[in-house]
Amino acid sequence: MEHSAPAVRHAATGRPHVIVFGNEKGGTGKTTAAMHVAVALARAGKRVAAIDLDTRQRSFSRQLENRGEWPKRTGKLLAAPELCLMTRSSQRSLDAAAEEEAVRLVEVFAAVENDFDFVVVDTPGADTQLSRLAHAAADTLVTPLNDSFVDFDLLARVDPATFEIKQPSVYSDLVWDCRKKRLLARKPALDWVVMRNRVAATEARNRRRVSAALDALAERIGFRVAPGFGERVIYRELFPMGLTMLDLPQPGLDISLTMSHVAARQEVRELIVSLKLPGLDGRAGAL
């Protein structure tokens, strides 16, 4: 695959821009978002490395592997990120395994440092050492969040009577710690984006309360709120083929574009624009 777009690199460090999809809660849409952003950047002509740190589930890896099989079955080439394998340690000691995997992650980051414009990292829905290391390496941190106070609790606790914010959560404290370490290391500031997923068309009162709480917390601890993806079956249906909404329509694929699919593609484009990634100039037309 040819890459005609200009390189996107940090002027100060000369390294690629690292986008981490992180959330210590499972089921929030991290892998779906990571896949669509990685593919969108590849379609825009950027050199994209993909790292899957959920070494047990490997959903991100499997979807990218499925994407690699698509041209073999159909003859249709697809723009794709390059998957960089992260394997689990076979050490019996948890401490020894964590240390070995940390070394492997450092090696993977070193291997992609000179040849890529972007690195997209999908993390597990748990607090792990690999996830913490990825958060510390992020230039852009994207935290997908289902639109409910169950998921909001990951960011902060709220008063059950007034819905006012009581205090940030341990995850917010983790991000704050990463920011401090970046500043001490004189790295560019971390851009934290909270992505609102599965925003319901009904339950307007709950939606307003979540929105107000997010806006208040964003101002307090410093993140941006971005539009996410709706609850659409099509995102799951494309997984076995390794396809994204941006790939549709595909010859030989019995999926015709509906208004829901068009809306889903627009969701992806709006997310890319809202991330304000370097080298894209805030445009989604090339996607």
N, C-alpha and C positions, 0 to 999 in steps of 0.2 A: 504494500500500500504506500502510495506517495503522500508526502506531507509538504504542501506548498505554503502553508501559513508561516509567518515569521515566528521565531522562537519566543516563548514567554518565560522569562527568567527574572529572578530578583536581582536588581541592579547591585545591591549591597553584598549579596552572598553568592550569586551565580548559580543558584540551585532552583529546581522546579517548585511550583506552587503546590503545596500539600493541602488537599481537601479531605477532612475526616468526618465521617458520619458516625456520630456517637450519641449514645443514650443507654443508661444502665437498665432500662426496661425493655423487654422483648415485645414484638408485635406492633411496633410503631411505624414500620415502613422504611427502616434504614436501608435495607438491601435494595428495595425497589427504587428508592431515590438515588442511591449510589450508582446503580446500573444505568439509570436514565441520564444522570449527569456525566458519567464516564463515556457513554456512547455519544451523547450530544457533543462533547468536546472532541471526540475522535471524528465525528461527522463534520465538525468545523475545521478539520485539518490539523488539530493539535496532536502532539505526541503524548499519549496518556498511558501511564502505568497503573495497574489495579492491584491492590493488596487486600486479601481477605484474612482478617485476624480472628474470625470465628472458625478456628481450626477443627472444631467438632462438627458443626452443622454444614459449613462450607456452601451456603446458599449462593453467595456472590460468585464463588469459584465455579459452581456447577452451571449457573446461568451463562457465564462467560464461555465455559467449555461447550455448552449447548450452542452458543452463537458460533463457535468455531466449526461445529459440525454442519451448520446450515449451508455454507457454500459447497460442501462436499455432496450434499444431497440435491441441491437445486442448481448449482453452477452460478448462483448469484452472490457476488462479493459484497461484503458488508464492512463498513468502517468499524474498527474494534480497538479497544484498549488492549495492552499487552498484560496478561496475567502473570504476576510475580508470585511464585509459590511460597507459602509459609507453612512448614510442616510442624506437627506436634512433636514435642520431646517424648522420648521413650523412657526417660529417667523415672524411677519409682518415687524418689524423693520429690515432694512438691517444690521445695526450695531449689533443688538442683534443676528440675524441669523448667521452672520460671526463669532461672538464670540462663539456661541454655537457649530458651526461646527468645529472651531479650537480646542475646548476642546475635541470633539469627535475624531478628528484625533490624538491628543496626546494620547488618551486612546487606540486607535487602535494600534499605534506604541508600546505602553507599553505592549499590549496584545501579540504581536508577538516577543517581545524582547528575550525571552528565548527558544523558540521552533522551530525557523527557521534559516536556513543558509542564505537565500536571501529574500529580500522584493522587489517586482516589483510593481512600482507605475505608473499608467497612469493618466496624467493630462489633463484638458480641454484645448481646443484651445483658451484660453483667459487669461487675467491677472486677477486672482482671489486670494483671501487670501489663500485658500487651496493650490493652485498651488505654491504660494510663500513659504509656509511652507514646502511643499514637496521638493522644490528646496534646501531649507536650510538644509534639512535632508539627501540629496543625498550624497552617496559616489561616485557613477558613475552617471553622467548626460548624457543622450543620447538625442540629438536634431535632429530628422529626418528633412530633408530639401529637398524639391523638387528642382531639378537641374535647377533653373532659377533665374534671378536677382530679380524677384518678391518676391521669398522666401528669397533670400540672404539679402534683405533689412531688414529682421528681425534681422540680425546680425550686419550689418553696411551699411552706405550710401557710394555709389561710385560716382565718377565723371562721368557724362554721356558721356564725350568726350574721356577720357583716360581710364576709368574703374578702376582708382586707388582709393584706399580706402580713404574716407574723414574723417569719424569718426565712432566709434562703435555706435550701436543702444541702445535703452532703455533696450532691452532684454539682450544684452551683459553686460550692466551696472548692471542689476539684478544679473546675474551670478557672476560678479566681487564682488558685495556686499556680496553674499553668501560665496564666497571664503574668504573674509576678516573676516567675522564672524566666520567661521570655524577655521581660524588660531588663532583668539583671544580666542576661546574656546579650543584651543589645540587639535583639532580633526584632523584626517588624511586629507591630501589635497584632494580637489575635483578633480576627473578625468572627464573632459568634453570631450565628443565625439560627433562630428557632423557627422551625417549619411546621405550620399548622396543618395536620393531616386529618382526613375524614371529617371535615366540617359538615355537620348535619344540616339538611335543608329545613328540618323542623326543630323543635325545642329551642325556639328563639331566645327564651329567657336564659337558659343555660349558656347558649352561645355568646350572648351579650356579657354575661358574668365572666366567662373564661377570657373573652376579648379584653375586658376592662382590667382583669387581673394580670394578663400578659403585658398590656401596655404599661401598667404601673411597675411591674417587676423589671421590664426592659429598661425603663429609665433608672431604676434603682441599681441594678447590677450590670447593665451595659451589654445588651444583645439587641439584634434587629429581628423583627418578626417578618417572615416570608410566607407567601401562600404555598400551600402544599397540594397533595393529591386527594381527590375524592375517593369514596368507597366504590370502586369500579371493578367488576369481575375481569375485565380485559387485562388488567395488569398481571393477574395470576395466570390467565390463559396463555400469555406469551412466554412464560417461564420455560416450558419444555423446548421451545425453539430458540431461546436465547435472544428473542426480539424485544424491541421497545416500541412505544407508541410512535416514535419518530421514524420507524422503519416501515410503517404501514402506508399504503397497501403493498403487499408482496405478491408477485406472480406465483400461482400455484397454492396460495394459502387461502383457505375457505373462510376468510374473514373480510366482510365488506365494511367499508367505513360508514358508521352511523353518526348521528349528531353527538351521541355520547362519546364516541371515539375522537371526534374532532375537538370536543371540549377537553378531553384528556390530553390530547397533544398540546392544546393551548396551556394547560396547567404546567406541563413540562417546560414549555418555552418561558412562561412567566417566572418559574422557579429559577431558570438559568439567568434571566435578566436580573432578578432580585439578588442573586449571589454576588453580582458586580465583580466577576472574576477578571483578572488582568488579561489583556489581549483580545477581549471580546467586545469592547467598547459599548457595553450595555445593550448589544443588539442580539436578537435571536433569529434574524432572517436567514442566517447560514445554516441553521439547525433543521 
